[in-house]
Amino acid sequence: MALIDDIKGKAISAAVMKSYDMLMDDFDGNLPRVKATIDKFAGMGDNINDAQLRLFNMVMGYMADPTNNWRRLVDKVRLEVDPGVSRAFVQDFLVNSVTIGGSRQREVNETEDCNCPWAILMDPTTACNLHCTGCWASNYEDAKHKSLTYDELDSIIRQGKELGTYVYLYTGGEPMVRKGDLTRLCEAHPDCFFSAFTNGTLVDEKFADDMLRVKNFMPAFSIEGFREATDARRGQGTFDKVVHAMDLLRERHLPFGASICYTSQNYDSVTSDEFVDFLAEKGVLFAWIFTYMPVGQGAPVELLATDEQRAGMYHKVRDDWRQTKPIFFADFWNDGEYTGGCIAGGRRYLHINAGGDVEPCAFIHYSDCNVREKSLLECYKSPLFKAYRAHQPFNTNMLRPCPLLDNPGALAEVVHETDAKSTDYTHPEDVDELCSKTTAVAEAWATKSQPLWDASPKGRLSQRLAEEGKDPNGWIG
C-alpha cells in the first residue's frame, strides 16, 4: 500500500506542477486545459473526493473571472513574485504538505489513534530585541539562554516529515535572532515550506538575498496598524523598520505576509480600509489575524477585544476584505466554521517552545512531554494531546472554538485531567487563574456569536443534524 501511495503521490505531484507551468506560461489560454486534466484525474479511483472536486470547480470559476478578487490575488502572485519562489511554494506547500503529507497524516491518525499535525510551530529562542506590551516573551529576561539547537530543530523537521508534516513555522521570542540557522534549515529541507512570525526589525539585505536563494521561506510581519498604533505596543521606530523590511523583500519579488493582532485599543486602526489598502500596496499577500490573549504574568486583561469588536472583525473579513482586497485573510478564531473548531493539539498544528516542551497551542503554555525526552510520535500520544483529541471540538458553535478564550473551564478541565504542567519559564501560571481572565469575554461572546453561527451554512447544517437526532458535528471532516 505504501508503494502504491508513493506512486500516486508522485503522479499527483507531476500533474500539479505541469498544470502550474502551463498556467504561468499562458494563464487564460491554458486554464480550460488544466481544468479538463484535473477533471479526468478526479475520475480515476479515489484520487480526489467529492468535496475536493467541488472546491476545485469553484476555484476554477473564480480564476476564469478577471474581476474576481481571488483571481486578482493570483494575478498579483503571477506578476509580482519571483517565478522560482512561487514554483517552490506550489511544490512544498500545496503538493508536499497537502497531497502527499495529508495522506500520511491521516494514516498516522488512524493507525496510532492520535492527532498528527499539518504544521508545527517552533520557538528557536526566547530572546527578543523588543518588549511588546502584553507579550509573554517580554517576561523572559532571565531565560534568554533558552533555545532549541540547530540539531534539535533539524531533528523535529526530519521526524515530522516521516509523519507527513511539511510546514514549519517559527515564533519566539524573535525567531530572526537565529536567522542564520533558519536559512540552514531551509537549505537542508528544500521539500518543506517555512515561515516565521517576526517583528521584522532584524531583516536586512543579506537575509532578503538568502530568502531569494533558498526560495522556501515566507515571513509574516507583525504589525499593529499604522505608526502610532504599532509603536505604542512595540516601541518607537518599529513601524518604520517593519515597512523597510517589506520594501527589501518587495524589491526582490519575494512574497510575505502580515500578522495582525487586534486588541481593544488598536481595533479601529487595524480594521480601517486605509490600513488594509496600505498593506496591499506594500506587497502583503496574506494576513494572519489574531485576537489578543492575556497569557503570562501581568498580561493586561483590558487589552482583550470586546464581543462587539470580535463581531466587527468577523464581518470585516467575510463581508468586505475577502471580496475586495487582493490579500488572503485567515481569522484564527472567527474561521472556526471552516476548520471544524480548534485546530490545536496536533489536529492541524501544535507548538514546541524553546525548552523543547510540546504544547497544544502557542497560547496554551502547558505540557506533559518534551522532544528532548521523547519522539514526536510519542508526544502526539501523550495524555494531554489525547485529551485534546477527545474533547475537540470544544463547542458545537464553531465560532467558539478555543478552550481558553471561548469556553470557560474547558482548558482547565483538560490540564487537570492530564496533570499537565505550566511551561512558563519564569512565572508558572495556574490554569484556573488563567481561565478566570477570559471568563467575562467568553460569556459575552457566547451570546454575541450564537446568531452569527445559527445563520451560517455550517450552523444551519448542525441544527438540522441535531433535529434528526444525529451528531451536530457530523459534518466535520
Beta strands, then each sheet from edge to edge (+ up, - down):
strand 1: 119-122
strand 2: 167-170
strand 3: 193-198
strand 4: 217-222
strand 5: 257-262
strand 6: 286-291
strand 7: 328-331
strand 8: 349-352
strand 9: 358-359
strand 10: 366-367
strand 11: 421-422
sheet 1: 7+ 6+ 5+ 4+ 3+ 2+ 1+ 8+ 9-
sheet 2: 10+ 11-
end
